[in-house]
């Protein structure tokens, strides 16, 4: 029997998508792991009870939603019945790393500020293919700059506000001008 501590709220089932039972899952937290996968089983709250649904297929839809096809949900009617329900994952499937992120890609959409609090831009993408993590930040004039994401440069991270405060070395923002 599951206890409330065994599950973590991850979002809400949004509208259905397409005609083969897919739904849009609006995420309140990242569930995509460093291995670029989601948990095999998610729980949908139906009539106040968590009901397990096995993930058949999924794909990202922006930074805060997924399109998910659950096993056994094959029709519009079945997908529509899940609309508006809260979605959960087993807490142990979402073990965050020390920084409170399941994947560095969860930083997409975060606002980046320098050490004095000046807005630099928004994280458009993250290259985490090796140990040298690079943030691709879109600055207000539309350019994209690359910032190394290293613990020595990270001053603060506020997940609730989706902001990073970084010590950005002088000249790094204008390196390619």
Residue frames relative to the residue before (quaternion, step in Angstrom):
aa qw qx qy qz dx dy dz
X 1.0000 0.0000 0.0000 0.0000 0.00 0.00 0.00
X 0.3964 -0.7261 0.5174 0.2190 3.56 -0.91 0.96
X 0.2423 -0.7240 0.6208 0.1779 3.53 -1.11 0.70
X 0.6685 -0.5015 0.3501 0.4231 3.63 -1.18 0.36
X 0.6448 0.5312 -0.3242 0.4437 3.61 1.11 -0.60
X 0.5923 0.5900 -0.3600 0.4141 3.60 1.23 -0.32
X 0.7524 0.3588 -0.1827 0.5214 3.58 1.22 -0.49
X 0.1611 -0.7605 0.6227 0.0886 3.55 -1.18 0.69
X 0.4466 -0.6784 0.5166 0.2709 3.56 -0.88 0.98
X 0.1044 -0.8185 0.5642 0.0308 3.57 -0.79 1.03
X 0.7862 -0.2491 0.1640 0.5412 3.59 1.21 -0.27
X 0.4839 -0.6342 0.5259 0.2951 3.51 -1.33 -0.44
X 0.4483 -0.6497 0.5335 0.3037 3.54 -1.10 0.68
X 0.2557 -0.7722 0.5679 0.1255 3.54 -0.69 1.14
X 0.7966 -0.2781 0.2105 0.4937 3.53 -1.12 -0.62
X 0.5901 -0.5407 0.4513 0.3947 3.52 -1.30 0.28
X 0.2007 -0.7666 0.5999 0.1105 3.53 -1.24 0.46
X 0.8298 0.1095 -0.1043 0.5372 3.56 -0.68 1.05
X 0.5742 -0.6187 0.4380 0.3094 3.52 -1.30 -0.33
X 0.6714 0.5191 -0.3106 0.4282 3.60 1.20 0.08
X 0.7227 -0.4879 0.2347 0.4296 3.55 1.15 0.66
X 0.4474 0.6780 -0.4762 0.3369 3.60 1.17 0.22
X 0.1233 -0.7649 0.6270 0.0821 3.54 -1.23 0.60
X 0.4149 -0.6534 0.5657 0.2845 3.52 -1.30 0.43
X 0.1746 -0.7719 0.6064 0.0774 3.54 -0.81 1.06
X 0.2245 -0.7700 0.5885 0.1019 3.58 -0.51 1.27
X 0.2432 -0.8241 0.5016 0.1005 3.56 -0.42 1.24
X 0.2405 -0.7371 0.6114 0.1582 3.53 -1.10 0.77
X 0.7653 0.0881 -0.0823 0.6322 3.57 1.36 -0.06
X 0.5721 -0.5946 0.4348 0.3607 3.55 -1.17 0.51
X 0.0895 -0.7918 0.6011 0.0602 3.56 -1.00 0.82
X 0.5216 0.6153 -0.4270 0.4087 3.57 1.27 0.03
X 0.3183 -0.7947 0.4940 0.1521 3.54 -0.62 1.14
X 0.7106 -0.4339 0.3408 0.4366 3.51 -1.35 0.09
X 0.6603 0.4818 -0.3022 0.4905 3.57 1.21 -0.46
X 0.4695 -0.7090 0.4098 0.3300 3.58 1.32 0.34
X 0.5942 0.5294 -0.3876 0.4652 3.56 0.93 0.85
X 0.3584 -0.6908 0.5800 0.2408 3.53 -1.32 0.33
X 0.6489 -0.4943 0.3703 0.4445 3.61 -1.18 0.31
X 0.5641 -0.6271 0.4309 0.3208 3.57 -1.11 0.72
X 0.7942 0.1965 -0.0813 0.5693 3.56 1.11 -0.68
X 0.0667 -0.7611 0.6446 0.0290 3.55 -0.96 0.95
X 0.3239 -0.7368 0.5631 0.1876 3.54 -1.21 0.52
X 0.1609 -0.7647 0.6204 0.0672 3.54 -0.91 1.02
X 0.3622 -0.7400 0.5264 0.2097 3.56 -0.81 1.02
X 0.0339 0.7831 -0.6151 0.0858 3.54 -0.58 1.24
X 0.8330 -0.0545 -0.0279 0.5499 3.57 -0.69 1.14
X 0.7366 -0.4570 0.2213 0.4467 3.55 0.98 0.93
X 0.6967 0.4378 -0.2713 0.4993 3.59 1.25 -0.02
X 0.4391 -0.6893 0.5012 0.2844 3.60 -1.00 0.76
X 0.1031 -0.7911 0.6027 0.0186 3.57 -0.68 1.14
X 0.3814 -0.7450 0.4933 0.2369 3.61 -0.71 1.02
X 0.0375 -0.7542 0.6556 0.0031 3.53 -1.12 0.87
X 0.3011 -0.7570 0.5534 0.1732 3.55 -0.82 1.00
X 0.4164 -0.7127 0.5167 0.2274 3.54 -0.93 1.00
X 0.2490 -0.7714 0.5744 0.1146 3.55 -0.71 1.16
X 0.7733 -0.0838 0.1003 0.6204 3.57 0.93 -1.02
X 0.0294 0.7797 -0.6254 -0.0112 3.55 -1.25 0.37
X 0.0237 0.7611 -0.6478 -0.0223 3.53 -1.32 0.37
X 0.5501 -0.6225 0.4473 0.3314 3.52 -1.16 0.65
X 0.0754 -0.7507 0.6548 0.0439 3.51 -1.20 0.69
X 0.7881 -0.1026 0.0297 0.6063 3.58 0.20 1.28
X 0.6820 -0.5043 0.3498 0.3977 3.54 -1.28 -0.24
X 0.7878 0.3289 -0.1612 0.4952 3.57 1.15 -0.41
X 0.7572 0.2918 -0.2323 0.5362 3.59 1.11 0.46
X 0.2175 -0.7375 0.6276 0.1217 3.48 -1.35 0.47
X 0.2891 -0.6640 0.6421 0.2514 3.51 -1.29 0.40
X 0.0576 -0.8262 0.5590 -0.0397 3.55 -0.63 1.19
X 0.1444 -0.7330 0.6588 0.0883 3.52 -1.12 0.82
X 0.1843 -0.7888 0.5808 0.0802 3.55 -0.60 1.19
X 0.5552 -0.5755 0.4775 0.3639 3.56 -1.16 0.60
X 0.8146 0.2608 -0.1982 0.4787 3.58 -0.96 0.86
X 0.6423 0.4278 -0.3287 0.5445 3.59 1.25 -0.05
X 0.1018 0.8574 -0.4849 0.1394 3.55 0.00 1.35
X 0.7390 0.3713 -0.2210 0.5168 3.59 1.22 -0.19
X 0.6673 -0.4785 0.3892 0.4174 3.52 -1.33 0.28
X 0.6597 0.5268 -0.3114 0.4363 3.57 0.91 -0.92
X 0.6615 0.4946 -0.3107 0.4704 3.59 0.94 -0.84
X 0.6594 0.4976 -0.3044 0.4743 3.59 0.99 -0.81
X 0.6519 0.5239 -0.3127 0.4503 3.58 0.95 -0.88
X 0.6157 0.5643 -0.3447 0.4285 3.60 1.07 -0.69
X 0.6801 0.4868 -0.2877 0.4665 3.61 1.16 -0.50
X 0.4734 0.7052 -0.4210 0.3183 3.58 1.27 -0.38
X 0.8126 0.2451 -0.2113 0.4848 3.54 -0.91 1.00
X 0.5560 0.6105 -0.3967 0.4010 3.60 1.22 -0.16
X 0.4804 -0.6509 0.5045 0.3017 3.55 -1.12 0.66
X 0.2347 -0.7731 0.5789 0.1103 3.56 -1.10 0.80
X 0.1063 -0.7920 0.6011 0.0088 3.54 -1.04 0.90
X 0.1654 -0.7293 0.6467 0.1500 3.54 -1.35 0.29
X 0.5841 -0.5371 0.4508 0.4088 3.54 -1.21 0.38
X 0.5364 -0.6602 0.4235 0.3116 3.55 -0.80 1.03
X 0.6760 0.4942 -0.3174 0.4451 3.60 0.89 -0.80
X 0.6038 0.5352 -0.3645 0.4649 3.62 1.20 -0.27
X 0.7271 0.4048 -0.2136 0.5118 3.58 1.26 -0.36
X 0.2004 0.7978 -0.5473 0.1544 3.57 1.09 0.55
X 0.2900 -0.7765 0.5427 0.1361 3.54 -0.49 1.26
X 0.4792 -0.6116 0.5250 0.3474 3.52 -1.25 0.39
X 0.7649 -0.3955 0.2459 0.4450 3.56 -1.28 0.04
X 0.6909 0.4830 -0.2826 0.4577 3.58 1.12 -0.52
X 0.5517 -0.6363 0.3905 0.3719 3.59 1.24 0.10
X 0.6241 0.5093 -0.3437 0.4827 3.58 1.23 0.35
X 0.3895 -0.6915 0.5521 0.2556 3.53 -1.12 0.63
X 0.7813 0.0296 0.0008 0.6234 3.55 1.18 -0.58
X 0.5467 -0.6087 0.4524 0.3547 3.58 -1.07 0.66
X 0.5698 0.6048 -0.3801 0.4062 3.59 1.16 -0.53
X 0.5462 0.6169 -0.3975 0.4039 3.59 1.20 -0.33
X 0.5663 0.6026 -0.3821 0.4124 3.59 1.24 -0.22
X 0.4604 0.6679 -0.4643 0.3554 3.62 1.21 -0.21
X 0.7719 0.3064 -0.2538 0.4958 3.54 -0.88 1.00
X 0.5312 0.6151 -0.4203 0.4035 3.60 1.23 -0.18
X 0.4078 -0.6693 0.5638 0.2605 3.56 -1.16 0.70
X 0.2227 -0.7657 0.5921 0.1160 3.57 -1.02 0.87
X 0.0623 -0.7758 0.6278 -0.0051 3.55 -0.95 1.02
X 0.4526 -0.6620 0.5095 0.3119 3.56 -1.14 0.55
X 0.7728 -0.3887 0.2517 0.4340 3.57 -1.32 -0.01
X 0.6913 0.4475 -0.2737 0.4970 3.60 1.18 -0.53
X 0.5912 -0.6010 0.3560 0.4032 3.58 1.27 -0.02
X 0.4503 0.6850 -0.4568 0.3456 3.60 1.26 0.13
X 0.4702 -0.6801 0.4907 0.2749 3.56 -0.91 0.98
X 0.2128 -0.7843 0.5756 0.0908 3.57 -0.83 1.05
X 0.7023 -0.3896 0.2904 0.5202 3.59 0.91 -0.90
X 0.5196 -0.6218 0.4933 0.3164 3.53 -1.34 -0.30
X 0.4855 -0.6539 0.4962 0.3010 3.55 -1.02 0.85
X 0.2042 -0.7962 0.5637 0.0813 3.56 -0.60 1.21
X 0.7952 -0.0687 0.0787 0.5973 3.56 1.05 -0.73
X 0.2303 -0.7483 0.6079 0.1322 3.54 -1.32 0.35
X 0.1797 -0.7469 0.6309 0.1082 3.56 -0.93 0.94
X 0.0706 0.8138 -0.5680 0.1005 3.54 -0.33 1.29
X 0.2716 0.8043 -0.4889 0.2007 3.57 1.15 0.62
X 0.7786 0.1218 -0.1122 0.6052 3.59 1.21 -0.28
X 0.7496 -0.4182 0.2706 0.4359 3.58 -1.26 -0.12
X 0.6495 0.4763 -0.3138 0.5029 3.59 1.23 -0.32
X 0.1304 -0.8298 0.5411 0.0413 3.56 0.12 1.31
X 0.1247 -0.7905 0.5990 0.0291 3.56 -0.88 1.04
X 0.2297 -0.7394 0.6183 0.1347 3.56 -0.98 0.93
X 0.2084 -0.7298 0.6364 0.1378 3.56 -0.96 0.89
X 0.0654 -0.8309 0.5510 -0.0423 3.55 -0.34 1.32
X 0.2646 -0.7369 0.6023 0.1555 3.56 -0.87 1.02
X 0.2402 -0.7843 0.5615 0.1089 3.55 -0.61 1.22
X 0.7215 -0.4903 0.2685 0.4085 3.62 -1.18 0.46
X 0.6897 0.4635 -0.3112 0.4611 3.63 1.02 -0.57
X 0.6358 -0.5764 0.3072 0.4113 3.60 1.29 0.22
X 0.5294 0.6176 -0.4221 0.4003 3.61 1.22 -0.22
X 0.2895 -0.7140 0.6004 0.2140 3.52 -1.29 0.37
X 0.0884 -0.7884 0.6081 0.0287 3.55 -0.81 1.03
X 0.3480 -0.7156 0.5678 0.2105 3.53 -1.21 0.61
X 0.0610 -0.7852 0.6162 0.0086 3.54 -0.91 1.00
X 0.3990 -0.6825 0.5423 0.2844 3.58 -0.90 0.83
X 0.2360 -0.7598 0.5903 0.1359 3.56 -0.92 0.91
X 0.1833 0.7883 -0.5480 0.2113 3.53 -0.04 1.36
X 0.6133 -0.5924 0.3810 0.3572 3.56 -1.06 0.75
X 0.6243 0.5441 -0.3453 0.4415 3.60 1.11 -0.57
X 0.7168 0.4266 -0.2460 0.4937 3.60 1.17 -0.52
X 0.6198 0.5505 -0.3447 0.4403 3.59 1.18 -0.44
X 0.1944 -0.7979 0.5643 0.0843 3.56 -0.62 1.17
X 0.7921 -0.1019 0.1177 0.5902 3.58 0.98 -0.86
X 0.0667 -0.7561 0.6486 0.0575 3.52 -1.21 0.62
X 0.0820 -0.7856 0.6132 0.0088 3.56 -0.81 1.06
X 0.2760 -0.8068 0.5012 0.1472 3.56 -0.13 1.30
X 0.6453 0.5318 -0.3358 0.4338 3.60 0.92 -0.83
X 0.7361 0.3791 -0.2146 0.5180 3.59 1.01 -0.82
X 0.3210 -0.7717 0.4815 0.2637 3.60 1.34 -0.20
X 0.5027 0.6278 -0.4364 0.4033 3.56 0.84 1.06
X 0.1854 -0.7285 0.6497 0.1134 3.51 -1.32 0.60
X 0.1148 -0.7398 0.6553 0.1002 3.54 -1.12 0.70
X 0.0190 -0.8367 0.5434 -0.0660 3.54 -0.59 1.22
X 0.3969 -0.6437 0.5948 0.2728 3.54 -1.25 0.58
X 0.0763 -0.8232 0.5626 -0.0037 3.55 -0.20 1.30
X 0.4362 -0.7158 0.4763 0.2654 3.59 -0.59 1.12
X 0.5904 -0.6000 0.4166 0.3432 3.55 -1.04 0.84
X 0.8022 0.2843 -0.2267 0.4736 3.57 -0.94 0.90
X 0.5286 0.6607 -0.4101 0.3404 3.60 1.16 -0.36
X 0.6759 0.5043 -0.2998 0.4461 3.61 0.99 -0.77
X 0.7517 0.3482 -0.1955 0.5248 3.59 1.17 -0.50
X 0.2711 0.8183 -0.4739 0.1798 3.57 1.29 0.25
X 0.7906 0.3142 -0.1604 0.5005 3.61 0.91 -0.84
X 0.4157 0.7093 -0.4734 0.3163 3.61 1.20 0.36
